[in-house]
Amino acid sequence: MRWFAAEERVAHDYSFALLPVPALMQRQLAAAFARRIAPGSGIGSLSAVRHQYVAVQRFCTFLAGLPDPPPDCSALAPSHIDAFLVYCRGDNGVVREWFRLIKAMLRVCDSLTPAVSVKVREPSPKNVPVSRKTSYSRAEFTRIAQAARSDLRRAATRIRANRALLARYRAGTVADTDRRCELLDFVDVHGDVPRYDGVTKWGQVVAKGWVTQGGFGSVPDIMSWLSLSAVELAAAAILLAVMTGQNPSVIKGTPAKHHRGDGYVDDGLATVIIDVHKPRRGRRAYMNAVLADVPDWISVPANPDRLTSRDQLHTPFGVYALLHELTMSARQRCGSDRLLVGYHGCGGTGIGRGFRPLGSREPLENWSNSRRVPSDAGDAPLRVTLDRLRLTFVELHQKPVAHTEETLVNEYLGRNRGNLVAYRDVVEAALQEEVTKARSRAVIDVLTKEELAQANPKELAAAHGLNADVFKRMLARELDTVMVACTDNVNSPFTGPDQPCSASFMMCLGCPCARALPHHLPVQVLVHDHLEARKSHMTPLVWVQRFGLPHAQLTDLLDRHDPIDIADARAGATPDQRRLVERFVNRELDIR
């Protein structure tokens, strides 16, 4: 079966003829595999397709080892699924991913019996992670960024110096006494070092003796004279993750093709717009990312005044621009349209040997092992991964990156325990500030149902600072806004005198012109409930900044009512009131 990787624009073949099962089952599994990875299935990355194929291989190996292997998929029984679960369970009790992937693929298989179809739709056992993925601290995040920047600065200095040397050599202004310039020119022209024509018995094409014995270093060292090495590509990916917080697949697939949003204007803010692809998002997989020439102040040194013009690696635009320059020749050599392309120590033969985009995790692991960035604990060095860098980015910036605020809260921050105590302190301080602000502002004047039933209207109006006509209109509900009644629309503290008030209806909670009547209670309760519900859709800090003040004001207002009245108001809210609150909290009533 041939599958085309959209992000690589190349084909990958997966053979089902070699699987240790009968030919009929091979064809049935191949058909199910094709449906599972088809466009629109949510699987679009090369790694996801590979994992699915490995799961098929493991499943077939398991079936082949049974005393009585099934001849085709229609002969599968629920007991086979249960036995495969035992096969996939590791020594620590954790079920390998193969089990979930096989069940997902068998759900689209046409040859299963009804009993097996039901079996593969049962929930898979949940794994309890042995170790929870956590973010780096801010200090660790900064040290990782500094190490990656140092690598890229050295690479830029080396490549630019060698390009300048090559230009002088071709111009005839440099004497090549040790054949270094000759080798540099050969590498630039052929994309490889000079090699012997023959092939060894191990299938290797050996570099010529004057290359290996000339004191130039190893072949990967020589090839890195004009291109980034695999480890330097890892440093580039790490710095892009630090700057943008994007997914590992998005980082590795960053395109070289881009649009300059600033139009190359000298005095404008330099901006690059690129297309990124997240296959799991389905029809929303394609999106744009903006890389601006604005420093990321979280990862800069402690004293930002020390930044100079050479520190272009402190902005997303600067990182992208430098990488675009350093990888240009490598992209041309292998015909790739990706940004992160360099020389790898192994590869094919002929032109383009060893040049390919960053794809595997091995260069990232090699970078982590060689740089040994110290941890805050001071014991073992940090293990640097792109997914932990993304987790740290969204925690420190408190904003979603190519996902919703709800995903940020539940999938990233909710499961991260890296710096939870410090974050709680920040949220608590912000919430206390909003509560203090609410209590220092005007408290809404509340008219109870007992007052309205017993008091003289004129005396009650005077007691609440209103004239009789305004009081009469207020009781007739002619002055209602959303949660209260407004007694003086043209003398609001939020606008100028004799000007109609244009403030949000949420501002009524702190306005001296507002009066709360019993019939407002259902709407007040519903708005309070909606603000509470918004907590699960955004980060705690963002919720406090957006809704902390009105929530505190409504809480104080509702505390002045009997809990039974509040429960009755919630239960007795009319459909019109519920629709009004929905429109209000969704900002459909705002003046735009």
N, C-alpha and C positions, 0 to 999 in steps of 0.2 A: 504494500500500500504506500502511496506517495502523498505526503502532506507538505503544503507550502507554508512556510513561516512568513507571515505578512511583514513582521518587523525586519527580517533579514532578506526577504525576497529571494530565498533559495528553497530548494526542495529537500525533504528528508524522507528516506525510505524505511519502512517497517515491514519486515518479512514475517508472515504467519505460516509459511510453508515449513519453517524449521521448528515450529512448536511441537513438543512431544505428545500430541493428541491426534486422533484420526482426522482425515482430510475434511470430512463433513463438518466436524466441530471447528476446524481451522477457518472454514468459510463463514460459519455462523458467527464466530467471535470477531472475524474481520469486519463483517457487516455491522455488528454492534459497535465495534471500535470506531468505524467511520461515522456512525450517527453520533457517537459520544463526543467526537472532536470536530464535528461539522460546524460551519459558521453559524453563529447565533446560539451555540451551546454553552457559551461562557468560558470555553477553553480556547485560548488564543496564543499562549506563550509556548516556546519550545520546551521549556522545562516541564510544564504541565503535561504536554503530550508524551514526553519521555517517561514521566512518572506513571502515566496511564499504561503505557506499553510494558513497562517493567512489572506492573501489577498483573497484566495478562500473562507474562512469562512465568511469574511465580505461581499463578493459579493453575496454569497448565502443568507445571512441574509437580505441583501438589496432586493434581488429578492422575498424572501418569504414575505416581508412586502408590496409588491405592491398589488393594488386592483385585478389585473388579472395576476398572476405570470405565466411566460412561462413554458410549460411542459417539454421542452428540449432545447438544445442549438440551434437547427434549428429554434426555435420560437423567438430567440432573435432579437431585432430590433435596428437600430442605436439610437433610442430614449432611449433605456435602457442604452446604453453606456453614453449618455449625462446626463441622470439622475444619474447614478452612479458617474459621475464627480462631480455633485452638492453634492451628499452624502459624497464624500471624501474630499470636501473642508472644511477646518476648519474655525473657527471664524475669524482668522487673514488673511484669504484668501489663505493660503498655502494649496496646494493639497497634501493629504497624499500619501505615497508611494504605497498604495494598488492599486490605479488607474493605475499606470504605470505597476505594476506587473501583474495585470489581463489582460491588453491589450497585454503584451508580451506572456502570456500563451494562450490567445485566438487566437493568430496568428498561433499557431500550432494545433488548434482544427479543425478536419475534418468536423464538423457538422454545420458550420456557413453558412449563406446565403452570396452571393457575396457582398451585401450592407454592411453587418456587417464586412466582411473581409476587405473591404476598410476602414471602420470606425476605426477599431482597429489599422490600419496602419497609421492613421493620427498622426502628431506630438502632443505630450502631452504638455499642458501649462507649461511654464517655471516658476519655483518658484523664487521669489526674496528673498534670505535669510534674515531673520530678523537680524541676527548677523553673521558676517563673521568669519570663523575660522582663528585664527592668531597664530603665533608661540609665544613661551616664549622668554623673553630676555635671554641673556647669563647668567646674574646673577641669574635669576629665574631657568634656566636650571641647573645651578650648585647647587643651594639650594635643588632642587628636588633630584638630584643625591646624595647629602650628606645625606639627610634624609633617602633615600632608603638604602644607604650603612650602616648607623647606625643601621637600623633594622636588616639587614643581619648579621652584626658583632655580635649583641646581640644574634641573633638566633644561630649562629655558636658556640658562647661561651656556651650557654645553652645546646645545643644538645651534644656537645663534652664532657662537664662536666658530663652530665647525663649518657652518654655511658661509660665514665671512672668509674663513681660510680657504674654502673651496673656490670662492669667487676670485680671490687673489691668485690662487694657483692656476686657474683657467685663464686669467689675464696675464700670466707669465711674470708676476712680480714676487713669487716665492720660490726659493730653491728647495727641492724635495730631496734631501740627503738620505732619508731613511725609508723612502717609498710610502710614507704615511699619506701624503696628499694623493699619490696614485691610488692607494687603497680607498681613500675617501671618495675619489671620483668614480671608481668602479662600483662602490656601494650605491652611490647616488644614481648611476646609470642603470645598473642591473638589479638593484634591490637584493643583492647577495654578495658574498665574498668570492674571490676566485677559487674554483674547485677543480680537482682532477676529473678527467672525462670518465674514467672507469668507476665501477661500483664494487664495493667490498663484498665479501661473502655474507656480511650481515645486512646488506642492502643499503649501505651508507655511501654518500658522495662526499668524500673527504676534502676539506679545505687544503689549499696548497701549502707547502712547507714554509715558504717565506711569510705567509700570513700568520700561521700558528706559532712560528718561532721568531717572529720579528719584534716581540715585546709589545704588541698592540692589545693584548688581552684575549679573552675568549671570543668566539664568534658572536654571541649575544652582546658582549661589550662593544664590539666593533659596529654591529648593526645599530646600537643605540647612539652612535655618533650623530646621526641625523634623524632619529625617531625616538619616540618614547618606548621604554621597555615595558614588559608586562606588569612589573611591580609599580612602575611610575603611572601606568594606566589605573592601577588600583588606587594610588594616591589621588589621582584626578577624580575618580568615582567617589571617593570618600569626601573630597572637598566639595563636590557638587551636592552630595547628600547633606553636608553641613550647611551649605548655602540655601538649598531649596527644600529639603525635607521630603523629596519625592520618593516613590517606591523604588526598591532595587531594580525591578525590571524597567522602569521608566528611566532611571539613571543610566543603566547599561545601554538602553536603546536611544539615548539622546541623539537627535539628528544633527548633522552638520548643516543641513539646509535651514535657513532662517529668514526672518523678515526684520529689517531695522525699523522699529516703530518710531524712532526719532528722526528718520529721514536723513541721517548722517549730518545733521546740523551741528556745528561746532559748539555753540553755546547752549544746546539742549541737553536734556537728560538722556544719556546713551541707554538705549533699550533694545533688547532682542526678543522677538516673539518666535517661539518654536512650537511645532506640533508634537504632542506626546500621545502615547497609546497605552491604555490599561485594558487588556482583553477582558477581564472579569466584569467590566461594567456593561457588557453587552452593546446595545445600540448607542450608549453614551461613552463608548471606549475612547473615542477621539476627542481631544480637547487641546487648548492652547495653554502654554506656560510663558509667563513674562519674566525676563531676567533683566533687571535694571541695575544701573551703576550707582547703587545705594549700599553703603556698608552694612553688613550684618553685625550689629553692635553686640550681639551675644557672644560671638566668637573672636572679637578683636582683642588686642592686648589690653591690660589693665589701664594703660595710659594712652588713649586714642590720639592724643596730640602728637605722638611719635610717628604716626603713619605718614608715609611720604608717597610721592608719585609712583614709586616702584611697587607699592603695595596694592597693585590692581587685584591681587588675589583675595582681597577682603570684600569684594562685591560680586554678586552672581554674574553680572555682565563681564567683569574683568576676568573671572575664571573661564567663562565660555570663550571670550575673545582669545585668550592666551592658548587654550586647548585647540581652538580652531586653527591657529597659526602653527602650533607644534605638530599637529597630526595631519597636516595637509598632504605632505608627500606620501605618508603611509596610506591615506585614503585613496590617492591616485594610483598607488601601486596595486592595491587589492580590489579597487573598484567599489568600495563601500561608501554608503551615504551616512554612516554613523559618525559621531564625534569622537568616541573613544576607540581609536584604532592605533595599533602599534605593533612592535615586533615581539613575537613569542619565540621561545627557544626551540620549538619544534613546529613542523608544518609540512606542507607539500613540497614538491620540487618545481624547479623552473621559476619564472618571474612571479613575484609575490610570495616567495618562500618565507613562511613565518609571520607574514603580515595578516592580521585579522582583528576583528572587533573584540573587545573585552566581553567574555561570555560566562566563563566558569567562576567558581568561588576560590579556586586555587591561588590566583594572584593576590586576592584580598587576604587570604590566610597567610601567604608568604610575606606580605607587607606587615601584617600584624605581628608575625613572629620575628621579623627582622628589626622593626622599629621599637618594639617592646615599650610602648607608651605606659608610663607608670600610672597605677591606680591611686585613688585617694587613700585606700587602706594600706598601701605600701607593701603588700605581699606579692602576689603574682601580677605580671603586666596585664594590661587590658587586652581582651579579645575584641577586636574592632569588626563590627558587622554593619552592613548598610541598614538592616531593619532596626537595629538598636539606635542608630543615628537618626533615623526617621522618627522613632518614638521619642527620643530626646528633643528633637526639633519641635514637634507639635506640643510637647509639654512646656518647653521654655517659651515658645511663642504664643501658646494658648489660642491657636487658630487652626482650622482644618486645612489640609493640603490635598486637593483632588478627592475629597470625600465630604460627607455632610457633618454638621456639628453633632448630630446624634451619634454617628459612627465614631467621631472623635471622643465623645464622652464615654460611650459604652465599650468600644473595642480597643481604644488606645489608653486613655487616661484611667478608665475604670479598672483595667487589669494591670496597670503599672504601679508598682510600689517603690519606684526608685527614690523619689523625693516627696513622698506623700505628706510627711509631717510638716515640712517647710511650706508646701503648697497650702495645706489647711490653715496655717498661720496667716498667710497672705489673704485667703478668702475670708477668714474670721475677722481680720482687721478691716477689710473693705466692707463687710456686712455691718459691723458695728458702726462704722462711719455713716452708712446710709440710715441706720436706725436713729443715730443721734441727730442726723440732719432732719429726719421726719418729725422727731419730737420737738425740734427747735422751731419748726414752722407752724403756721396757723393751724389750729385744730378745728375741723369742720363742726359747725353748729348743728346739732341733731335735734329734731322735733320728734318726740315719742308719740305713739298712738294714744297714750293716756292724756297727754297735753292736748292733743287735737280734739279729743272727745269731751273734755271737761272745761277747758278754759274759754274765756270770752275772746272772740277773734281779734278785736281791736287791742285788747290788753296783751294777748299772745304775740301779735305783730310787733307791738312796742317793746316787749320783753326781748325779742330777737332782733331788734334794730331795723325793723322794716316798716314801711308805710302800709296803710290798709289796702291800697290798690295792688301793690306788688305782692302782698301776702295773699290776696284773693286769687291773683293769677297763678301764684305758686301752688296753691291748693287745687286749682283747676288743672294742674300739670302742664300749663302753657310754657313754663320756664325750664322744663326738664332738659338736661343734656344727655348723658349716658348713665352716670352713677349718682348724680345729684341734681339739684335745681340751681340755676344761676340767677341771682337777684339783681345783678347790675352788669349787663353784657358790654356796655360802652365805657366802663371805668375799671377795666381789668388791670391788675398790677403787672401783667405780662405784656401789655401794649400801651401806647400813648393815650392820653386823655381824649375823650370823645371819639375813640376809635373802636370799632367792633373787635372783640377779642378773637384772635386767630390761634391761640395756644391749643395744644393737644387736649382732648378731653381728659387725659390722664392727669394733667396739671390741675384739674379741678379739686383733686384730693388735698391740695395745699393752698387753695385760694380762699381769701376772706369773704368773697362774694358767694361761696357755695353754701347750700343748706341741704341736709339729708333728711328725707321723710321716710315713713315706714314703707311706702310702695317702692322705694329705691333698693331695699334690702336684697331682694332676689338677684338683681343685677350685680350688686356689690359682691355678693357671695360667689356668683358665677365667675366674675372677673378674678377674684382671689383664687378660685380653683384653677383657672386657666394659667395664672402666673405660677402657681405651684407645679402644674404639669409641665411647664416649660423647663423645669430643672433637668429633666431627663433628656432634653434635646440640645443642650449646650453645656459648655464648661461651667463649673461653679463660679469662677471669677467673672466670666462674661455675663452670667445670669445676674450676679450681684450688681454689676455695673449698669445693666439695662433695666432690671426690674426690682432691684433691692429697695429703692426709695418708695415706689408705689405699693409694693408688697408690705412694707413696714407701715405705711399710712393706712392701708386697708385692714391690716391686722389690728392696729389700734382702734380703728373705727368699729370693727366687728366685736372687739372685746367689750364694747359698751352695750352690747345686746345680749339677751338671754340665749344660751346654747339651744334651747328648744325652738326659739324663734328663728334662729339661723338654720336649723335642720328643716323646719317647716318652709322657710323661704327657698331653700335649695330644692326641696321636693316639689314645691308648688310653682316653680318658675314656668312661665308659659312658653310655647314655641317661639312666639315673637321675641320675647326677651332673650331666649337662647340664640336666635339668629342675630339679634342686635349685638350680643357679646362676641359672637364669632366674627362678625364684621369689624368690631372695634379692636379686638386683640390682633387681628390680621391687618390692621392699619388701613382698612378700606374706607374709613371715615375721615382720614387725614386730608387736609388741603394740600394739593400737589401742584 
